[in-house]
Amino acid sequence: MEYTYQYSWIIPFIPLPVPILIGVGLLLFPTATKDLRRMWVFPSVLFLSIVMSFSTYLFIQQKNNPSIYLSIWSWTINNDFSLEFGYLVDPLTSIMLILITTVGIMVLIYSDNYMSHDQGYLRFFAYMSFFNTSMLGLVTSSNLIQIYFFWELVGMCSYLLIGFWFTRPTAANACQKAFVTNRVGDFGLLLGILGFYWITGSLEFWDLFEIFNNLVYNNEVNFLFATLCAFLLFSGAIAKSAQFPLHVWLPDAMEGPTPISALIHAATMVAAGIFLVARLLPLLIVLPYIMNLIALIGIITLLLGATLALAQKDIKRGLAYSTMSQLGYMMLALGMGSYRAALFHLITHAYSKALLFLGSGSIIHSMETIVGYSPDKSQNLVFMGGLRKHIPITKTSFLVGTLSLCGIPPLGCFWSKDEILNDSWLYSPIFAIIAFSTAGLTAFYMFRIYLLTFEGHLNVYFQTYSGKKKSSVYSISLWGREGQKVIKTHFCLLPLLTRNDDERIPFFFKKKYRINSNVRSMTVPFFTIPNFDTKNIFSYPHEPDNMMLFPMLILGLFTLFIGVIGIPFLNQEGMQLDILSKVLTPSMNFLHQNKENLMDWYEFLTNATFSVSISSFGILIAFFLYKPLYSSLQNLNFFNSFVKSIPNKLKFISDKIISVIYAWSYNRGYIDFFYITFLIQNIRFFSEIINFFDRRIIDGITNGFGIASFFVGEGIKYVGGGRISSYLLVYVSYILIFLLIYFFKAEEIFFFFKYF
């Protein structure tokens, strides 16, 4: 085991040859490299698989004998300052290595087919491999300076991948927005690192923890300054993990390719902030104000992300806000000190959300065959519906991920989210109520996405199909509007189409869209055969290639069974102990937390019943609003009687509430508007003032001296022109002036000039 740990330093460098070889190949042999571009997926997957095997072995060693291995070496020494580099292998490192490599391999396999048509195929895999190197270096770092170095590399890779299609203005703006927003947090992180080095004189994690805890115990540290430095460290995690108020970059980051969203915006990069807080938790846990702030930011983020996801029409943007909300759960758990629960939810959410993003990529892939390559259409939920008949495998995998994220047992997120919800009752009843309510919102908006995508009929009209054009009528009112065609009653859960009462448009959508029924009767093959030379051309939704389905099936299995690692079982001594707690024993001992994780199953089942009931209620509302149930209810007399008995005032109030919710969610909580209006515009205004002062005042004074010197020089050059007559004229003039001053008094001279 010691021999294995000694060579763990090589882990971050194993995927590095891929971007190097791609760059050298494009430089020296560009034609051959581009012609053989599909071969580069093999070394990318191979090298990351080697890392996964190594990481799995380390995880097994940690499970059998939990320990911490640290190896450092000095890079530079100057008097009392010593800059060291090294690697740290502990339970947190082993968990993150498994997470990064497993999701990364699936995404690379998926990307081979997804990006095969793209001209930037080689550039994509070079960026991906370099990102994997940066992320692996981040989680194995042994000190703050080293982690900051890889932190910036991860940010650089995210900038390149978000703006991968940089010729699109939206993608270019999105990567710039992500870069600037993360720079705010990264600057705070750098200041926090320098502050704690000032306090402790060390940057190594375990030395830093011990020294700082001793200083706090002996009351030898300024708590105000230490709290400020801790907040600055936390600001880096706020930006990287898209926590309020630096979350605005994450939804726009969906402009990058879908595999990027599955990897860095669901499982790895956004998890870097959670990883940093978990790594620094022994440092932060002795500062109660910071812990309360972490919990507060987490609860705000999870609620805000859930509310903003309610009315999103872009499927990837809806999943992005879902990611933001789930990261809020993890941050809340860390703020409460629930170290194990936060990491458990980090693992389960990573696999579930990666599955959902890859599923969304499959959906977009199938829609592009109809609407063409247009993100406004292929990613828009308005144009979807009825896809369950055409992409059944994608539908099943997407449903598994949706149920897991909703917290439905026995899927992975059920176990981890319930643990966070249970711990929140002990921390703050108000936080617990918000967390449980958000669980219901999560179930609602996730099943909204699922139902709009797969259920009903295909809501697309294209001129390539023949048939009679049909239009839809939409009203934002939940109860219907005067003049709208409604069958048998004026009550309508969802606005009706003019042609068929079974086809409905969700009430969050205001636009009218064309419908064509010819698409619905088309069949689709169960699978396609991959071909490197030719492409299958379809004119209807279809399942993607097997190389895209395989990673989705593997991630689906992870989603189904990953919760097993956190379920307590009886060991030989009759104590309840789960795999995750056993692996995390050294870290939990350092945090003075009980490693045995005893569970009262009666209390657990009671709380689980409550949380599952809330999630089920959210799912029921989603079915009630987005599933065509009205046709089955309108024939019931008691239902029509109930509808007629509803007061108009109640209908008006409900319409107002829905309008407010829609406006809040669709406009992103007006946070982007606030930043643009009160921050960006004011910064530009002051920048223009400073620019004017610099150009007109500072530069004006400098230029004025220059112009004055120019004119003085121009005048002097005529005096020193080399002509004797000019010299005599000046000489005689000076003599006359001195004679006048000598023979006349000053008063007389003054009188003389005054008179003339």
ABEGO torsion letter per residue (X at the ends): XAAAAAAAAAAAAAAAAAAAAAAAAAAABAAAAAAAAAAAAAAAAAAAAAAAAAAAAAAAAAAABBBBBBBBBBABBBEABBBBBBBBBBAAAAAAAAAAAAAAAAAAAAAAAAAAABAAAAAAAAAAAAAAAAAAAAAABABAAAAAAAAAAAAAAAAAAAAABAABAAAAAAAAAAAAAAAAAAAAAAAAAAAAAAAAGBABAAAAAAAAAAAAAAGABBAAAAAAAAAAAAAAAAAAAGBOAAAAAAAAAAABBAAAAAAAAAAAAAAAAAAAAAAAAAAAAABAAAAAAAAAAAAAAAAAAAAAAAABABAAAAAAAAAAAAAAAAAAAAAAGBAAAAAAAAAAAAAAAAAAAAAAAAAAAAAAAAAEBBAAAAABAAABEGAAAABAAAAAAAAAAAAAAAGBOABAAAAAAAAAAAAAAAABAAAAAAAAAAAAAAAAAAAAAAAAAABEBBBBBBAABBEBBBBBBBBABAAEBBGBBBBGBABBABBBBAABAABBBBAABABBBBBBAAAAABBBBABBBBBAABBBBBABBBBBBAAAAAAAAAAAAAAAAAAAAABBBBBAAGBBBBAAAAAAAAAAAAAGBBAAGBBBAAAAAAAAAAAAAAAAAAAAAAAAAABBAAAAAAABAAAAAAAAABBAAAAAAAAAAAAAAAAAAAAGGGAAAAAAAAAAAAAAAAAAAAAAAAAAAAAAAAAAAAAAAAAAAAAAAAAAAGBAAAAAAAAAAAAAAAAAAAABBAAAAAAAAAAX
